[in-house]
Structures are given as structure tokens and as C-alpha cells.
Amino acid sequence: MTRPAVSIIIVSFNTERVLRECLAAVTRHCDARRTEVIVVDNASSDGSCEMVRQAFPQVLLIASPSNLGFGAANNIGVEAARAPIVLLLNSDAIVSCDAAEALAAHLAAHEDIACIAPRIVLPDGRPQAKTFGHLPSLWRIAMQSFGLSRLFPGSALLAGIDGEARRGREMTVGWVSGVCMAMRRRPFRAIGGFDARFFMYCEDVDLCRRLARYGRIVTLDEHPVMHYGGASSKTLSHRVRNAVWQQRNLLTIVRDTSGAAHERLARIVMLPGLLVRLLVGASLVPRAGIRGNFILAAAWARLVCVVRGGRGEVTR
């Protein structure tokens, strides 16, 4: 059997409809002779596995008996991959060109790149926010918490963790989004893959932090991939849970990188921004009420998490 050049790993959890669209786009745009596709299903109950088996028999399906989370499921997919380059793709992301081979070719031509991602766009064609940025530090957290990164999106000095503006075709950054990211399989395995402590959110930030020892982390302003976003997180409680997970995992990365003292300072730095969001959410109550008020609910849950030392009670 010919060894593929690229292995595309797709983790799914109850996203049957968009997973079908995702796989159809991959099948349409990727050369089957050079690309293998692996779907790792996290115990979906919506018929996702049956759909893959029937509509895409050429896809290698790995059905997990339990929901392992994004990172741990991707680790399983990478272990099963045969290609030297792996591309991780969200189940609710749609490729509009042969992004896999294009990113693989860019990696092959630049040995100093450890991980690369394309431009991520929304269904209406606008660039999606929070798809690249700086690694977490007290300064970056402060800039984001105080809103300075959004007030001055062109300033590298005042940038937060999330990138606000692109500069040129290729940018070296601290992290890129797991919506679509490509890397060499060997370094991924050498660092142990994704950290299984991160069930969801910030696992891509942590992975890029550790992959950086093998080269640059790069985002390209081309090879667009469309992302629906939130396909497996539909309710308010899920969205609030996700916001807390993201904050908690961010604080874990700060602790891993700089120690417990820096994590405590990071929690203090976060407080002003959370209080402002809490006030904004409260100001919406007379007009929109409390039910469905995501800003208020998320700010309160994140504030509780910070006060408790970054360990807010969150269930899966």
C-alpha cells in the first residue's frame, strides 16, 4: 500500500450533518492517492458513525466508546496515521481548496516551521476572530483584560493573547487554532501530543507552546477554511461551560509556563475585565432579561472560577 503524504484527522461529537459536509469537501478537494482521512468519533449518539461507514467507506473510522475530548481523540488519530504530515481539521470546518496538500508543501519547503494554519473564515466570508495569537503571559492577559488589544488592533506591543490583525501573507505567531493546523507527525509524537488535561479549549495554545522547540508557529493568509463554529455546543449552559473551561485552561498554561505565583497574578489581572463584563451583562437585563444573557452568565461563572483559584466547578 502506498504511503500517503498527508493524514487528515477529524474529531467528531454529535455533528453528523456538518461532518458529512466536511468529509464531502475533503473528498472533493483532496487527492485520495496522497491523502488518508481518519475520523475519531467521541461516542456520538446522532448517527455520525453510521453515516461515515455508509457514505464514506474509504475513511478510517475510529469509534471511541466514550467522549475523550478534542485533544485526546486527536492523539488517537495521529497514532493511527501513516503519513509524515498530519492535518487536524474540525468536523464543522469546510475546505474550499486543497488546503491539506498546500500546507504540507509549505511545511516541506520550510524546515524551520513546526506548525502551520490557513486563514479561517466564517460562513459569510469574514475572517474568524481568535484563530491565532500570542502565548499567554501576564502582559498579554492584561492587554486583553483591559481591552487595549481591541482598542489598538495594529499594535504588537498592546496585543493580547488573541491576534486582532494580520500583517502580511505569512505571520510567525505564538499559537494557531485547532480548527485547522498541520504539523509533522514525528515532533507531535515527541512532545506527547495534546495534553489530556485539556478536555476542550486552549489545548491548541498549549500544543503550539511545546511544538515551538521544533520551529516556528505560522499562520498563512491563504488556503481559506470555512468554520461554522460551535456545532457541538448549542445551549447557553454549554457556552458558559466552555467560557470557564477556556479561562481555566489558560491559567493552567500560565502555571505550567511560569509557575504558581504567575498564575495567581494572572487571576488578579483578569478581575477588572470580568467585572466590566459583569456590569455590561447586568445593563442588558432591563431590556433582554436574565434568561439567555450569555455575557452576564459567562462573566459571573468566570469570576467565580477566578475567585476559587481558577478551579470553577464545571461538568462535561
C-alpha positions as CSV (number, residue, x, y, z in Angstrom):
1,M,0.0,0.0,0.0
2,T,1.3,3.4,-1.0
3,R,2.1,5.6,2.0
4,P,0.0,8.8,1.9
5,A,1.7,12.3,2.0
6,V,-0.9,13.8,4.4
7,S,-3.2,12.3,7.1
8,I,-6.3,14.4,7.8
9,I,-7.6,13.8,11.4
10,I,-11.2,14.8,12.1
11,V,-12.6,14.5,15.6
12,S,-16.4,14.4,15.8
13,F,-19.0,14.6,18.5
14,N,-22.7,14.7,17.6
15,T,-22.1,16.8,14.4
16,E,-23.5,14.3,11.8
17,R,-24.8,17.0,9.4
18,V,-21.7,19.2,9.3
19,L,-19.4,16.2,9.4
20,R,-21.0,14.9,6.2
21,E,-20.3,18.3,4.6
22,C,-16.8,18.4,6.0
23,L,-16.0,14.9,4.6
24,A,-17.6,15.7,1.2
25,A,-15.4,18.8,0.8
26,V,-12.3,16.8,1.8
27,T,-13.2,14.1,-0.7
28,R,-13.8,16.7,-3.4
29,H,-10.6,18.7,-2.9
30,C,-8.0,16.2,-1.8
31,D,-6.2,13.7,-3.9
32,A,-7.2,10.3,-2.5
33,R,-3.9,8.8,-3.7
34,R,-1.9,11.1,-1.5
35,T,-4.3,11.8,1.4
36,E,-5.8,9.5,4.0
37,V,-8.7,10.6,6.2
38,I,-9.3,9.4,9.7
39,V,-12.4,10.3,11.8
40,V,-12.2,9.8,15.5
41,D,-15.8,9.8,16.9
42,N,-16.2,10.7,20.5
43,A,-19.2,8.4,21.3
44,S,-21.7,10.4,19.2
45,S,-25.4,9.5,19.6
46,D,-26.6,11.2,16.5
47,G,-25.7,8.5,13.9
48,S,-22.4,10.1,12.9
49,C,-20.6,6.7,12.9
50,E,-23.2,5.1,10.7
51,M,-23.2,8.0,8.3
52,V,-19.4,7.7,7.9
53,R,-19.5,4.0,7.3
54,Q,-22.2,4.2,4.7
55,A,-21.3,7.5,2.9
56,F,-17.5,7.5,3.2
57,P,-16.3,3.9,3.3
58,Q,-12.8,4.9,2.3
59,V,-12.4,6.9,5.6
60,L,-10.8,5.1,8.5
61,L,-13.3,5.4,11.4
62,I,-12.2,5.1,15.0
63,A,-15.3,4.9,17.3
64,S,-14.4,5.8,20.9
65,P,-16.7,4.2,23.5
66,S,-16.6,7.5,25.5
67,N,-16.1,11.2,24.9
68,L,-12.4,11.7,25.3
69,G,-12.3,15.4,24.4
70,F,-10.7,17.1,21.4
71,G,-7.0,16.7,22.3
72,A,-7.1,13.1,23.5
73,A,-9.1,12.0,20.4
74,N,-6.7,13.7,18.1
75,N,-3.8,11.9,19.8
76,I,-5.5,8.6,18.9
77,G,-6.0,9.7,15.3
78,V,-2.3,10.8,14.9
79,E,-1.2,7.4,16.3
80,A,-3.2,5.7,13.6
81,A,-1.9,8.0,10.9
82,R,0.5,6.7,8.3
83,A,1.6,10.0,6.7
84,P,4.7,12.1,7.9
85,I,2.4,15.2,8.0
86,V,-0.9,15.3,9.8
87,L,-3.6,18.0,9.4
88,L,-6.1,18.3,12.2
89,L,-9.4,19.6,11.0
90,N,-12.6,20.3,13.0
91,S,-15.7,18.4,12.0
92,D,-17.5,21.7,11.4
93,A,-14.8,23.1,9.1
94,I,-15.1,23.1,5.3
95,V,-12.1,23.2,3.0
96,S,-12.7,25.1,-0.2
97,C,-9.4,24.1,-1.9
98,D,-6.7,21.5,-1.4
99,A,-5.5,23.1,1.8
100,A,-4.1,19.9,3.1
101,E,-1.5,19.4,0.3
102,A,-0.8,23.2,0.1
103,L,0.0,23.4,3.8
104,A,2.0,20.1,3.6
105,A,4.0,21.6,0.7
106,H,4.7,24.8,2.7
107,L,5.9,22.7,5.6
108,A,8.2,20.7,3.3
109,A,9.7,23.8,1.8
110,H,10.4,25.4,5.2
111,E,12.1,23.2,7.7
112,D,12.1,25.9,10.3
113,I,8.2,25.7,10.6
114,A,6.9,23.4,13.2
115,C,3.1,24.1,12.8
116,I,1.1,25.9,10.2
117,A,-2.5,27.0,9.8
118,P,-4.5,28.6,7.0
119,R,-6.9,31.6,7.0
120,I,-10.1,30.6,8.9
121,V,-13.3,32.4,7.7
122,L,-16.9,32.4,8.8
123,P,-19.8,31.3,6.6
124,D,-20.2,34.9,5.4
125,G,-16.6,35.1,4.3
126,R,-15.4,37.3,7.1
127,P,-12.2,36.3,9.0
128,Q,-12.9,34.4,12.2
129,A,-11.5,36.0,15.3
130,K,-9.3,34.2,17.8
131,T,-7.6,31.9,15.4
132,F,-4.0,32.9,16.2
133,G,-2.2,35.0,18.7
134,H,0.5,35.3,21.4
135,L,1.3,32.8,24.0
136,P,-0.2,33.6,27.5
137,S,1.8,35.9,29.7
138,L,0.9,38.5,32.4
139,W,1.3,41.3,29.9
140,R,-0.8,39.7,27.2
141,I,-3.5,38.8,29.7
142,A,-3.5,42.4,31.0
143,M,-3.8,43.8,27.5
144,Q,-6.7,41.6,26.7
145,S,-8.5,42.0,30.1
146,F,-8.2,45.8,29.9
147,G,-9.4,45.8,26.3
148,L,-6.3,47.6,24.9
149,S,-5.7,44.8,22.4
150,R,-9.1,45.6,20.8
151,L,-8.7,49.4,21.0
152,F,-5.3,49.2,19.3
153,P,-5.5,46.1,17.0
154,G,-2.5,47.2,15.0
155,S,-0.1,47.4,18.0
156,A,2.1,44.5,18.6
157,L,3.1,45.8,22.0
158,L,-0.6,46.1,23.2
159,A,-1.7,42.9,21.6
160,G,-3.5,40.3,23.9
161,I,-3.5,36.6,23.6
162,D,-5.8,36.6,20.7
163,G,-4.5,38.1,17.5
164,E,-6.5,41.1,16.3
165,A,-4.9,41.9,12.9
166,R,-2.9,40.1,10.2
167,R,0.4,41.5,8.9
168,G,1.4,40.1,5.6
169,R,0.9,36.7,3.9
170,E,2.9,34.7,6.5
171,M,3.0,35.5,10.2
172,T,5.0,33.9,12.9
173,V,2.8,33.7,16.0
174,G,2.6,32.1,19.4
175,W,-0.3,29.8,18.6
176,V,-2.8,28.8,15.8
177,S,-6.3,27.4,16.1
178,G,-7.0,23.7,16.2
179,V,-9.8,24.4,13.7
180,C,-7.2,23.5,11.0
181,M,-3.5,23.0,11.7
182,A,-0.8,21.0,10.1
183,M,2.5,19.7,11.5
184,R,5.0,16.9,11.1
185,R,3.9,13.7,12.9
186,R,7.3,13.0,14.5
187,P,7.6,16.2,16.6
188,F,3.9,15.9,17.6
189,R,4.6,12.4,19.0
190,A,7.9,13.5,20.5
191,I,6.2,16.1,22.8
192,G,3.5,13.6,23.7
193,G,0.7,15.2,21.5
194,F,-2.1,17.1,23.2
195,D,-2.1,17.3,26.9
196,A,-5.0,15.2,28.0
197,R,-5.7,17.5,31.0
198,F,-7.3,19.9,28.5
199,F,-10.7,18.3,27.6
200,M,-11.5,21.2,25.4
201,Y,-10.2,24.7,24.7
202,C,-6.6,26.1,24.8
203,E,-5.2,22.7,24.0
204,D,-4.1,24.1,20.7
205,V,-2.3,27.0,22.5
206,D,-0.5,24.5,24.8
207,L,0.4,22.3,21.9
208,C,1.9,25.2,19.9
209,R,3.8,26.3,23.1
210,R,5.5,22.9,23.2
211,L,5.9,22.5,19.5
212,A,7.8,25.8,19.3
213,R,11.0,24.0,20.3
214,Y,11.0,22.4,16.8
215,G,10.4,25.6,14.9
216,R,8.1,28.5,14.1
217,I,4.3,28.5,14.5
218,V,2.9,30.1,11.4
219,T,-0.4,31.3,10.1
220,L,-0.9,31.9,6.3
221,D,-3.4,34.4,4.9
222,E,-4.5,32.0,2.2
223,H,-6.0,28.5,1.6
224,P,-9.2,29.5,3.4
225,V,-11.1,27.0,5.5
226,M,-14.7,27.9,6.4
227,H,-15.7,27.3,10.0
228,Y,-19.3,27.1,11.3
229,G,-18.2,27.1,14.9
230,G,-20.0,25.8,18.0
231,A,-21.6,22.8,16.2
232,S,-21.4,20.7,19.4
233,S,-22.1,23.5,21.9
234,K,-25.7,24.7,21.3
235,T,-27.1,25.7,24.7
236,L,-26.4,28.6,27.0
237,S,-25.1,26.3,29.7
238,H,-22.7,24.7,27.2
239,R,-21.4,28.1,26.1
240,V,-20.9,29.2,29.7
241,R,-19.2,26.0,30.5
242,N,-16.9,26.5,27.5
243,A,-16.0,30.0,28.6
244,V,-15.0,28.7,32.0
245,W,-13.0,25.8,30.5
246,Q,-11.1,28.3,28.3
247,Q,-10.2,30.5,31.2
248,R,-9.3,27.7,33.5
249,N,-7.1,26.0,30.8
250,L,-5.4,29.4,30.1
251,L,-4.5,29.7,33.7
252,T,-3.1,26.2,33.7
253,I,-0.8,27.1,30.8
254,V,0.4,30.2,32.7
255,R,1.1,27.9,35.7
256,D,3.0,25.4,33.6
257,T,5.0,28.0,31.9
258,S,5.8,30.5,34.7
259,G,4.8,28.9,38.0
260,A,2.0,29.2,40.6
261,A,2.9,32.8,41.5
262,H,2.4,34.0,38.0
263,E,-0.9,32.1,37.8
264,R,-2.1,33.9,40.9
265,L,-1.1,37.3,39.5
266,A,-2.9,36.4,36.2
267,R,-6.1,35.8,38.1
268,I,-5.8,39.2,39.7
269,V,-5.1,40.8,36.3
270,M,-8.3,39.1,34.9
271,L,-10.6,40.6,37.6
272,P,-11.1,44.1,36.1
273,G,-12.1,42.8,32.7
274,L,-14.5,40.3,34.3
275,L,-16.1,43.0,36.4
276,V,-16.6,45.2,33.4
277,R,-18.3,42.3,31.5
278,L,-20.4,41.6,34.5
279,L,-21.6,45.3,34.5
280,V,-22.3,45.1,30.8
281,G,-24.3,41.9,31.2
282,A,-26.3,43.5,34.1
283,S,-27.0,46.6,32.0
284,L,-28.7,44.3,29.4
285,V,-31.1,42.8,32.0
286,P,-33.9,45.5,31.8
287,R,-34.1,45.1,28.0
288,A,-33.3,41.4,27.5
289,G,-33.8,39.8,30.9
290,I,-31.6,37.3,32.7
291,R,-32.6,34.2,30.8
292,G,-30.3,33.8,27.8
293,N,-28.0,36.6,28.9
294,F,-24.7,35.0,27.9
295,I,-22.5,38.0,28.8
296,L,-23.8,38.1,32.4
297,A,-23.8,34.3,32.9
298,A,-20.4,33.8,31.5
299,A,-18.8,36.7,33.4
300,W,-20.3,35.5,36.7
301,A,-19.1,31.9,36.1
302,R,-15.6,33.0,35.1
303,L,-15.5,35.4,38.1
304,V,-16.4,32.6,40.5
305,C,-13.7,30.4,38.8
306,V,-11.1,33.1,39.4
307,V,-12.1,33.7,43.0
308,R,-11.9,30.0,43.7
309,G,-8.4,29.9,42.4
310,G,-9.1,29.0,38.8
311,R,-11.0,25.8,39.7
312,G,-14.6,26.6,38.9
313,E,-16.9,23.7,39.1
314,V,-17.7,22.7,35.5
315,T,-19.2,19.5,34.3
316,R,-18.9,17.9,30.9
